[in-house]
Amino acid sequence: MKRLTILLLISALFSLMFYQPVFAHAGVDHNNSCFLTVGDTRLRISGYQFQPELEGKHFCHFFPELGQIVLAVEPLEEGRNKTLVTLELAALTSWLNPAEAFTVIKQQAEQPIDTGLASISQTIRQRGIYRLNVMLKEGSGNSQEQRFVFLVGIPMTKILVMIAGGLLVLVLGFVGVNGLKKES
């Protein structure tokens, strides 16, 4: 009877974990993985999706749903006068040729970074690996580029919870079988 109570308690906890919504980096306190350094310029990357359950949440490397995404970059330091930023969104299209692995699907025109925010928006209909290319061009003509890779349409949090739940069920099954063997 005691084992049954413990098993029911663990099952109840597991079911609560399984039905949690997808979590993101909420609020203004961004995680360290949401930054990108291009030359000597440090940028904050903010990613958003517009499904009702995801509104107001911030994403970096994993966008859990397909649909419209917005990626915004902003400098951490003010005073980047005469620096222009160009954003390109690229999709992984070839695993065989690394030089041509990504194909640009959208490019934003140069924008001054001193306004504080530059963004690119795209509706993505296929799960996969995508890349944000960030190019900075200073007034002196010096250009620098950095890339940021992310996944779209892959709900990593849900996948990890399901794997953890499966492992928990296996462990509980193993403990239960061993308990039945000892009683016999």
N, C-alpha and C positions, 0 to 999 in steps of 0.2 A: 504494500500500500504506500509506503514511504517513497519507493522508487517511482511509482506512478505520479505522485504529487510533484516530485522533482521534475519528472519528464514533462508534465503539464505546465509547470512554471517556466521551464526553458522554452517550450513550444510557444507559450504566450509572448515571452520576450522576443523570440525569433520573429513571430508574426508582426510585432510592432516595428521591428527593424526593417522588415521586408516592405512595408507599406509607407515608409518615409518618402517625402518628395526628394527630388534631386537637389542637392545643395550646391551652392556656388560661393564665390568670395563676395559676400554682401558688404555693403557699406563703403566708406572711404578708406578704410585701412586695408590696402591691397597687400596681397601675399608677395613675397620676394620674387616669385617666378613671373610676376606680371610686369617686369621691367626689362628694358632693352637698352643697351649702350651702343650708340653709333658714333664712332670716333671718341670725342670727349663729351658728347651730349648724352645724358641719361634721360630716357623717355619712359613714361608710364603707359602701359597698354591696357585698355579696357575693352572687353568684348561683351556684347549684349545680344539676346534673342528676344523675340516678341510674342511667344506663346503665352497665354494667360498665366500658366503656372510658373513661368520663368521671368515674368516682368519684374524689373527692378533688381535682378540678380546679375552679378558680374562674372564673366568667364574668361579664362586665359588659354589654357592648353586643350581643354575639352569642352566642346559645345555639344550638349546631349541630344539636341533635336535638329532635324532638317528644317529649312525655311530661311527667313531673312535673318542675317547676322549683321552686326555693325561692329567694326573695329576702330577704336579711336586711339590716337597717340597724343600725348602732351608732354612737353619738357618739364623736368622737375625744377630747373632753374629758369628764372625770368631773365629777360635781357638778351635773347637770341636774335638780335636785330639782323635783318637782311639775310636770314637763313631760310631757305625754301625746303619744303619736304614734299616728296612724291611717294605715294602709296600704291603698291600693286598687290593684287590678290591672285595667287597662282594655285592650280590644282595639280596633284601628282597624277601624271598620265602615263609614265613609263618607268618600270622597275629595272629595265635592262640597260639603259643608257643614262648614267648619272648626270652627264652634261645637259641632257635634254629631258630630265625627269619631270620637271614642272613646266606647265603651260600657263601663261598669264591669261586670266579670264576677265580681269577688270583692272583699269588703271585710273587713278585720280590725277588730275592736272596738278602742277606745282602749286603749293599754297605756302604763304608765309607762316613760319612756325611761331613767330612772335605774337600771333593772335591767341596762342595758348592751346589750340586744339585742332587736329586734323583727323578726318575720319574717312572710312570707305565702307560702303554698304553693298550687300549682294544677297540675292535669294539663292540658296544652295539646295539642290534637289537630290544630290547623290552623296551617300556616306563616303568618307574618305579622308585622306591626308591633304591638308592645304598649307599654304605658306604665305605670310605677309612679308613683302619686300619693302623695306623702309630706306629711302634714299634722301640724304641731306646734302644740300648744295649751299655753300657759304657764299657771301657776297664777293669774296676773292676768287671764286671759281672752283675752289677745292670741293670735291664730291666724295662722299663716303656712303657705304651701303651696309645694311645688316638684314638678316633674315630671321623670321620667327615662325616655327612650324607648329601646327595645331590640328586637332581632329574634329570633324563635324559629323553629327548623327550617330555618335557612339556614346551611349549613356554609361560612362565608366563607373560612376557611383553605384548605379543599379547592378551592373555586372559584378562589381566587387562584393556587394551585399549578397548577391545570389551565390557566389563562390563561397563566401564565409558561411552562409546558411547551409550549403551542401556539405561543407566540411563538418559543421556542427552536427548535422543529421548522421553523417558517417561515424563520427566519434560516439554519439549517443547510441547508435545501432551497435557499434563494437562493444561499448560498455554494457548494453542490455544483453547481448549474446553471451558475453563473459559471465554476467550475473546469472543467467539461466543455466549455463553449464555448471556453475558452482552449486546451484540449488539441486541439480539432478544427481 
